[in-house]
Amino acid sequence: MTSNDETVARLHAQAQLRPRGNRYEDFEPGRRFVHHWGRTVTAADNTLFSTLTLHYNPHYTNEAYAQAHGHRTVPVNPLLVFNTVFGLSVEDLSEGGGPFLGVDALRYLVDVYPGDTLYARSEVVAARLASRPGYGIVTWHTTGANQHGQDVIDFQRSNLVKTRN
């Protein structure tokens, strides 16, 4: 065995899986989270997302069309805005494991344009134990804002969330 192989084997033996995210008991109704990552959405993100999802609405892929309909440039596809803000919340809210149950009350508040940076914050709306042992159902209200602090989207979502025991 070479010294490099020995180093790799030693590091592998020391590696430990750490639980990620929060558990059901961490989600007291009223608790607020300010999700620490922001994400700048680019024109390339918008074009790639729109074409890969077969979302060919010309508002999101054709600058002349978007301008003819009152936009200063091509706005970001709202589904990309939703997925980005949702994704920003995962580490704090649902990364601990448990099936996604759905989204309710989704509202798009302001258009997002390439170059805007999105941020997310969430509040626990409800938490109750589930009929499935070892899980609870948690509902959060998540709001996404741009770099100016202007809210651009909000929604509620629910997940099954593992309990500690």
Protein Blocks (a to p, Z undefined) as FASTA:
>chain_A
ZZklmmmmmmmmmpccddedjdfklmcghiacddfbdcdddfklmmmmmmmnopabfklm
pmklmmmnopabdcddfklmmmmmmmmmmmmmmmnopadfbdehiacfbdcdehiacddd
dddfbdcddfbghiacdddddddddfkopafbdcddddddddfZZ
